[in-house]
Amino acid sequence: MEEGPSTLVAPAAAGQTFGTVITADGALPISALSVALGSRDSAQVKLVGKAKAVCQAKGCWMTLPTADGKEMRVRFRDYAFFVPKDLSGRTVVVSGWAHRSTVPKADLQHYAKDAGKSGQEIAAITRDEQQLTFMADGVLVRD
């Protein structure tokens, strides 16, 4: 029995969508996320940004750089879809929920392993971290 969607995801192409079909209409630049969140812990938003890292095991997450120089991890609702592993450097639109949350050390180490980090880099992760995270319903490759 197979868990989740197929791991065979075709290379990224402009205009391609994953998950719920979305458009770029109304998307905010990721630099506007802190304003969209305000003092809330979460908000439903549509954002546009450049994909930085992508899970090289399955394409089951990606990161988008934030205005403060950090990265926001984007995961996909109900593990229902994956994105191409070659999405890094491409402009994407994500639609879903942004959250401020504490990410457990074990999850951070798992993500580092998925991103191909060295054992030394993984071992250097020693505690939980406050991060912005995003649960996407849909992803659009803009260019």
C-alpha positions in Angstrom: 0.0 0.0 0.0 1.4 3.4 -1.0 1.4 6.3 1.3 0.7 9.7 -0.1 0.9 10.7 -3.8 3.3 9.3 -6.3 6.9 10.6 -5.8 7.3 10.8 -9.6 6.7 14.6 -10.2 7.5 16.0 -13.6 9.9 19.0 -13.8 8.5 22.4 -13.0 6.8 24.3 -15.8 5.5 27.9 -15.8 1.7 27.9 -15.3 1.7 24.4 -13.7 -0.4 24.0 -10.5 -0.2 21.4 -7.7 -3.0 20.7 -5.2 -6.0 23.0 -5.6 -5.8 25.0 -8.9 -5.0 28.6 -8.0 -4.1 31.8 -9.9 -1.8 34.6 -9.0 -4.7 37.0 -8.6 -4.6 38.8 -5.2 -1.2 37.3 -4.2 0.8 39.3 -1.8 4.6 39.5 -1.9 6.1 37.4 0.9 7.6 40.6 2.3 4.0 41.6 3.2 3.3 38.5 5.3 4.1 40.2 8.7 1.5 42.9 7.9 -1.1 40.2 6.8 -0.5 38.3 10.0 -0.5 41.4 12.3 -0.7 40.2 15.9 -2.5 36.9 15.0 -0.8 33.5 15.1 -2.2 32.5 11.7 -3.9 33.9 8.6 -5.3 32.6 5.4 -3.3 34.2 2.6 -2.0 33.9 -1.0 1.7 34.7 -1.3 4.2 35.0 -4.1 7.9 34.3 -3.6 10.9 32.5 -4.9 11.3 28.9 -3.9 14.6 28.3 -2.1 15.0 24.8 -0.9 12.9 21.8 -1.9 12.7 18.4 -0.3 15.0 16.2 -2.4 13.5 13.0 -1.2 9.9 13.5 -2.5 9.2 17.2 -3.0 7.0 17.1 0.1 8.0 20.6 1.3 9.8 23.8 0.1 11.0 27.0 1.7 10.4 30.6 0.7 12.8 33.3 2.0 11.1 35.9 4.3 11.7 39.6 4.6 13.8 39.1 7.8 16.3 36.9 6.0 14.9 33.6 7.4 12.9 30.9 5.6 9.3 29.9 5.8 8.7 26.1 5.3 5.8 25.3 3.1 4.1 21.9 3.5 1.1 20.6 1.6 -2.3 20.0 3.1 -3.0 16.4 4.1 0.2 15.3 2.3 -2.1 15.2 -0.8 0.5 16.5 -3.3 4.2 17.1 -3.9 6.1 19.7 -6.0 8.9 19.1 -8.4 12.3 18.7 -6.8 13.7 21.3 -9.3 11.5 24.1 -8.1 14.3 25.9 -6.3 14.9 29.4 -7.8 11.4 29.5 -9.5 8.8 32.1 -8.6 5.7 30.4 -7.0 2.3 31.4 -5.7 1.1 29.5 -2.6 -2.4 29.6 -1.2 -3.3 28.4 2.3 -2.6 29.2 5.9 0.5 31.0 7.3 1.3 30.2 11.0 3.7 31.3 13.7 4.7 28.1 15.4 7.4 26.2 17.4 9.1 23.6 15.2 10.5 20.7 17.2 14.2 19.9 17.0 13.5 16.4 15.5 11.5 18.0 12.7 14.2 20.5 12.0 16.8 17.7 11.8 14.5 15.7 9.5 14.1 18.7 7.2 17.9 19.2 7.1 18.4 15.6 6.2 15.8 15.9 3.4 17.6 19.0 2.1 20.8 17.1 1.8 22.6 18.7 4.7 25.7 17.1 6.2 25.7 15.1 9.4 27.6 17.9 11.1 25.0 20.5 10.0 22.2 18.2 11.2 23.9 17.6 14.6 24.3 21.4 15.1 20.5 21.6 15.4 20.0 21.3 19.1 16.7 22.9 20.0 13.2 23.8 18.9 12.8 27.0 16.8 10.2 29.6 16.4 9.3 29.8 12.7 6.8 30.9 10.2 5.3 27.9 8.5 2.7 27.6 5.7 0.2 24.9 5.0 -0.6 25.2 1.3 -3.8 24.0 -0.4 -2.4 24.9 -3.8 0.9 25.9 -5.5 1.3 27.7 -8.9 4.6 27.9 -10.7 4.6 31.5 -12.0 7.9 31.4 -13.9 
